[in-house]
C-alpha cells in the first residue's frame, strides 16, 4: 500500500493576490454549493467513462472532470491523492470510476470535510443504460435543482443504506434554494432500495432519472407526467468507509452566526400556522385615551355646576320659607 500523501498544508501567502486567494478558500458561515471532482482509475471501460460523463452532465456547472488516468489512485485504500486533488480545486465531493478483473464496473462516491475524507462508499454497477439512448426526452436546463426521492424501508433499517442515503442526497441535492417555484422543478432522481436481497448479498438500489412534465388538470395543482431521462442502472454497496466519530461531530456543528434566534412566545401549531402570545400590563381604563376623553373634564364640571345650582336653589327656598314664618308669628 502506498504511503498517504495527506491533504495540502495551508501556508501563509506572501503577496496580496495570494492572500485574496486564501481568503476565498477560508471557512465561511454560509458555505458555497458543493462541487464534485470526477476521476478515472488506471483501468476503465467505455461504460465507466460514459457513466461518469452522464453524472457530470447532471451536476453542471458544479463539477470538474479529469480525463487523465491515474495509476496511483485507489480511494478505498489510499485517499491521499484524492484529498490533494480535491483541496487544490476546492472540491468537497468526488466520484471515482474504475473497472478491473477483480472488481468490474465500480463507482465510488465520497465526501471531504476540512480537507480530510469524511466518508465514502463503493458501488457495483449493473444493467447500465446510458443517457444517450433516451433521445425522446427534452434535456433539462443546466443548473436546475432536481427532486431527490428515496423509496424503500431499507433506507431506515440498514446501516449501509442509511449512509448511502446521506451520501447520495448530499451529492444530488445541488445548491441550497431560498425560494421554490413549482414550475422551476424540471427533473426527479428516484433511488429505490430492494426490500429483500438474497442471503449474503449486498443491498441493491435502483437508480432512475425522470423529467417532470406538467399538464392541465382543471385545478390549481397540475397533473405530473414522468418521462425517463437516463441514465438508468442498478447499484449494490460493495465497500464502505464510515466517518470518524470526532470528525463527524465537528462536521455537524453549526456556527452561532448561522443559528436562527428563537422568538419568544411564538410557536407553530399542527396546521403549520404561526401563532404568538402577547403579555400586557394591567389596564387602567380611566386613563385610556378615547375620542371622548376631552369631554370627561367638561362633564364633571357641568355636573358640579348643576349640583351647586340645585343646592343654592334649596338654600334660597329654605331661607324664603323661614322669613314667611317669622312674619306670620309677628
C-alpha positions as MATLAB code, in Angstrom:
seq = 'XXXXXXXXXXXXXXXXXXXXXXXXXXXXXXXXXXXXXXXXXXXXXXXXXXXXXXXXXXXXXXXXXXXXXXXXXXXXXXXXXXXXXXXXXXXXXXXXXXXXXXXXXXXXXXXXXXXXXXXXXXXXXXXXXXXXXXXXXXXXXXXXXXXXXXXXXXXXXXXXXXXXXXXXXXXXXXXXXXXXXXXXXXXXXXXXXXXXXXXXXXXXXXXXXXXXXXXXXXXXXXXXXXXXXXXXXXXXXXXXXXXXXXXXXXXXXXXXXXXXXXXXXXXXXXXXXXXXXXXXXXXXXXXXXXXXXXXXXXXXXXXXXXXXXXXXXXXXXXXXXXXXXXXXXX';
ca = [
       0.000    0.000    0.000;
       1.375    3.411   -0.897;
       2.012    5.933    1.794;
      -0.685    8.548    2.171;
       0.350   11.999    0.996;
      -2.190   13.761    3.193;
      -4.058   16.978    2.483;
      -2.479   20.156    1.225;
      -0.947   22.218    4.030;
      -2.089   25.815    4.256;
       0.996   28.057    4.012;
       0.907   31.823    4.605;
       0.662   33.943    1.468;
       3.429   36.371    0.561;
       1.504   38.565   -1.890;
      -1.827   40.371   -1.876;
      -3.096   38.116   -4.638;
      -2.218   35.044   -2.595;
      -3.970   36.452    0.478;
      -7.125   37.082   -1.557;
      -6.948   33.536   -2.908;
      -6.620   32.021    0.572;
      -9.440   34.232    1.854;
     -11.789   32.721   -0.742;
     -10.832   29.235    0.481;
     -11.214   30.122    4.173;
     -14.102   28.951    6.340;
     -17.406   30.795    5.934;
     -20.663   30.939    7.818;
     -22.617   30.255    4.605;
     -20.578   27.832    2.515;
     -20.589   27.760   -1.272;
     -22.510   24.999   -3.093;
     -20.595   21.723   -3.054;
     -18.703   20.878   -6.221;
     -17.691   17.392   -7.339;
     -14.460   16.121   -8.887;
     -14.806   13.232  -11.378;
     -11.834   10.895  -11.621;
     -10.886    7.822  -13.670;
      -8.881    4.903  -12.397;
      -5.978    3.124  -14.042;
      -8.316    0.745  -15.896;
     -11.713    1.784  -17.183;
     -14.218    0.652  -19.786;
     -16.327    2.757  -22.174;
     -19.333    2.208  -19.903;
     -17.453    3.575  -16.871;
     -16.339    6.652  -18.807;
     -19.845    7.244  -20.176;
     -21.441    6.907  -16.728;
     -19.018    9.482  -15.310;
     -19.951   11.853  -18.156;
     -23.671   11.310  -17.523;
     -23.284   12.068  -13.816;
     -21.156   15.092  -14.659;
     -23.852   16.448  -17.005;
     -26.445   16.122  -14.222;
     -24.405   18.342  -11.873;
     -23.214   21.012  -14.292;
     -21.804   23.559  -13.575;
     -20.908   22.291  -10.062;
     -18.288   19.823  -11.195;
     -14.930   19.246  -12.864;
     -13.984   16.138  -14.822;
     -10.390   14.962  -15.177;
      -9.909   12.708  -18.183;
      -6.371   11.682  -17.258;
      -5.999    8.212  -15.778;
      -4.046    7.945  -12.543;
      -2.171    4.756  -11.684;
      -1.548    5.756   -8.059;
      -5.209    6.415   -7.235;
      -7.074    3.919   -5.034;
      -9.588    5.889   -2.904;
     -10.680    2.925   -0.781;
      -7.066    2.015    0.107;
      -5.219    5.339   -0.018;
      -7.197    8.547   -0.236;
      -4.234   10.934   -0.034;
      -4.080   11.653   -3.776;
      -7.820   12.335   -3.934;
      -7.611   14.670   -0.927;
      -4.830   16.641   -2.594;
      -6.659   16.948   -5.924;
      -9.917   17.990   -4.267;
      -8.201   20.524   -1.993;
      -6.275   22.237   -4.787;
      -9.517   22.609   -6.797;
     -11.726   23.480   -3.806;
     -13.957   20.402   -4.194;
     -15.773   18.726   -1.304;
     -17.209   15.747   -3.269;
     -15.575   13.233   -5.560;
     -16.773   10.472   -7.890;
     -14.298    7.808   -8.962;
     -14.891    5.212  -11.670;
     -12.803    2.143  -12.424;
     -13.011   -1.413  -13.707;
     -10.739   -4.384  -13.079;
     -10.869   -8.152  -13.303;
     -11.470   -8.481   -9.567;
     -13.887   -5.540   -9.278;
     -15.568   -4.800  -12.631;
     -17.532   -1.581  -13.129;
     -17.101    0.109   -9.767;
     -18.199    3.603   -8.783;
     -17.044    5.392   -5.604;
     -18.761    8.398   -4.031;
     -17.009   10.286   -1.243;
     -17.192   13.471    0.829;
     -14.481   15.644    2.334;
     -14.541   17.887    5.382;
     -11.749   20.237    6.398;
      -9.539   18.795    3.614;
      -9.941   15.270    5.007;
     -12.025   12.303    3.913;
     -15.314   12.211    5.798;
     -16.874    9.023    4.398;
     -17.091    7.093    1.125;
     -18.846    4.107   -0.444;
     -18.038    1.837   -3.380;
     -20.894    0.519   -5.527;
     -21.093   -2.351   -8.010;
     -22.902   -1.114  -11.123;
     -25.031   -3.441  -13.269;
     -27.642   -3.107  -16.048;
     -26.362    0.294  -17.110;
     -28.269    2.165  -19.823;
     -26.550    5.411  -20.926;
     -28.288    8.726  -21.234;
     -27.779    8.833  -25.000;
     -30.418    6.117  -25.510;
     -33.172    8.350  -24.107;
     -33.351   10.764  -27.031;
     -37.090   11.460  -26.975;
     -36.989   13.313  -23.648;
     -36.210   17.031  -23.751;
     -32.993   17.980  -21.924;
     -33.109   19.648  -18.521;
     -31.833   23.170  -18.074;
     -28.237   23.350  -16.802;
     -28.101   24.085  -13.084;
     -31.719   23.071  -12.402;
     -32.333   21.628   -8.941;
     -33.846   18.113   -9.018;
     -36.232   16.424   -6.609;
     -34.480   13.538   -4.824;
     -36.750   10.653   -3.749;
     -35.657    7.627   -1.699;
     -38.035    4.653   -1.720;
     -37.868    1.558    0.447;
     -37.707    0.638    4.123;
     -34.051   -0.336    3.788;
     -33.001    3.319    3.975;
     -34.300    3.366    7.579;
     -33.245   -0.122    8.690;
     -29.930   -0.979    7.021;
     -26.834    0.927    8.227;
     -25.105    0.784    4.838;
     -28.196    2.129    3.095;
     -28.538    4.864    5.716;
     -25.031    6.048    4.866;
     -25.789    5.696    1.142;
     -28.879    7.874    1.535;
     -26.927   10.680    3.231;
     -24.100   10.427    0.720;
     -26.280   10.392   -2.404;
     -28.563   13.112   -1.077;
     -25.571   15.348   -0.453;
     -24.404   14.643   -3.999;
     -27.645   15.167   -5.961;
     -29.349   17.953   -3.997;
     -27.268   20.774   -5.536;
     -27.249   24.358   -4.226;
     -29.496   25.475   -1.389;
     -32.663   27.200   -2.630;
     -34.030   30.261   -0.856;
     -37.429   30.052   -2.583;
     -39.094   27.243   -4.501;
     -41.210   27.549   -7.644;
     -43.314   24.623   -8.796;
     -42.701   25.330  -12.467;
     -38.954   25.547  -11.835;
     -38.741   21.856  -10.881;
     -37.806   20.022  -14.067;
     -36.402   16.641  -13.034;
     -36.547   13.995  -10.312;
     -33.936   11.492   -9.138;
     -35.581    8.351   -7.752;
     -33.473    5.803   -5.832;
     -35.320    2.667   -4.740;
     -33.980    0.072   -2.314;
     -34.933   -3.560   -2.830;
     -36.650   -4.883    0.293;
     -35.389   -8.466    0.295;
     -31.845   -9.050   -1.020;
     -30.619  -12.625   -1.160;
     -28.590  -14.271    1.572;
     -25.032  -12.985    1.627;
     -25.815  -10.337   -0.994;
     -25.236   -6.642   -0.568;
     -28.306   -4.384   -0.534;
     -29.231   -3.178   -4.011;
     -30.610    0.129   -5.205;
     -32.285    1.108   -8.459;
     -31.360    4.483   -9.937;
     -33.800    6.322  -12.206;
     -33.799    9.883  -13.569;
     -37.062   11.425  -14.825;
     -38.213   14.651  -16.389;
     -41.342   16.236  -14.876;
     -43.935   17.374  -17.434;
     -46.791   19.463  -16.040;
     -50.190   19.109  -17.707;
     -53.504   20.836  -17.136;
     -55.732   19.135  -14.570;
     -58.619   21.604  -14.155;
     -57.407   22.560  -10.660;
     -54.655   24.734   -9.233;
     -52.358   21.710   -8.891;
     -51.145   20.467  -12.308;
     -51.023   16.831  -13.343;
     -47.466   15.475  -13.451;
     -46.203   13.042  -16.097;
     -42.823   11.305  -15.799;
     -40.538   10.890  -18.797;
     -37.299    8.966  -18.263;
     -34.158   10.949  -18.996;
     -31.423    8.495  -18.079;
     -29.003    7.240  -17.052;
     -30.503    4.041  -15.631;
     -28.568    1.475  -13.611;
     -28.549   -0.743  -10.538;
     -26.059   -0.243   -7.747;
     -25.087   -2.522   -4.850;
     -22.945   -1.489   -1.883;
     -19.556   -3.225   -2.128;
     -17.242   -1.465    0.353;
     -17.755    1.479    2.652;
     -15.745    3.761    4.921;
     -17.706    5.151    7.832;
     -16.976    8.625    9.156;
     -14.811    9.077   12.234;
     -16.884    9.980   15.305;
     -14.955   13.131   16.183;
     -14.792   14.324   12.565;
     -18.497   13.615   12.043;
     -19.386   15.573   15.175;
     -17.364   18.582   14.061;
     -18.885   18.378   10.557;
     -22.403   18.625   12.017;
     -21.642   21.698   14.103;
     -23.485   24.855   13.110;
     -21.799   28.234   13.751;
     -23.529   30.630   16.102;
     -23.978   33.206   13.354;
     -25.972   30.727   11.245;
     -28.326   29.632   14.030;
     -31.760   31.199   13.996;
     -32.605   33.034   17.177;
     -35.675   31.639   18.889;
     -38.502   34.142   19.070;
     -40.195   34.308   22.423;
     -43.875   33.411   22.747;
     -44.105   32.374   19.059;
     -44.911   28.819   18.013;
     -46.275   26.834   15.068;
     -49.379   24.718   15.511;
     -50.191   21.352   13.948;
     -51.535   23.015   10.787;
     -48.291   24.890   10.192;
     -49.777   28.243   11.173;
     -47.636   30.729   13.057;
     -49.138   31.809   16.357;
     -47.967   34.203   19.046;
     -48.875   35.200   22.591;
     -48.824   38.747   23.946;
     -48.326   39.672   27.594;
     -49.847   43.054   28.585;
     -49.719   45.066   31.784;
     -52.826   45.702   33.874;
     -55.026   48.188   32.044;
     -56.400   51.313   33.717;
     -59.488   52.189   31.784;
     -59.887   55.615   33.355;
     -56.566   56.651   31.817;
     -57.136   55.144   28.384;
     -57.425   57.770   25.658;
     -60.692   57.637   23.715;
     -62.393   60.072   21.263;
     -64.480   61.352   24.213;
     -61.518   61.740   26.519;
     -61.529   65.571   26.278;
     -65.216   65.692   27.326;
     -64.611   63.965   30.635;
     -63.476   67.158   32.397;
     -66.328   69.224   30.933;
     -68.941   66.694   32.039;
     -67.586   66.675   35.573;
     -67.526   70.471   35.605;
     -71.103   70.692   34.352;
     -72.191   68.107   36.886;
     -70.580   70.113   39.691;
     -72.186   73.347   38.429;
     -75.579   71.654   38.277;
     -75.152   70.312   41.815;
     -74.087   73.727   43.072;
     -77.051   75.427   41.361;
     -79.512   72.941   42.804;
     -78.029   73.366   46.293;
     -78.323   77.176   46.008;
     -81.965   76.858   44.994;
     -82.654   74.674   48.001;
     -80.952   77.153   50.325;
     -82.836   80.086   48.857;
     -86.125   78.210   49.092;
     -85.452   77.318   52.715;
     -84.496   80.916   53.542;
     -87.646   82.363   51.965;
     -89.829   79.873   53.855;
     -88.210   80.856   57.162;
     -88.906   84.575   56.525;
     -92.601   83.959   55.877;
     -92.960   82.057   59.099;
     -91.327   84.953   61.009;
     -93.757   87.493   59.540;
     -96.770   85.339   60.392;
     -95.712   84.965   64.024;
     -95.199   88.617   64.303;
];
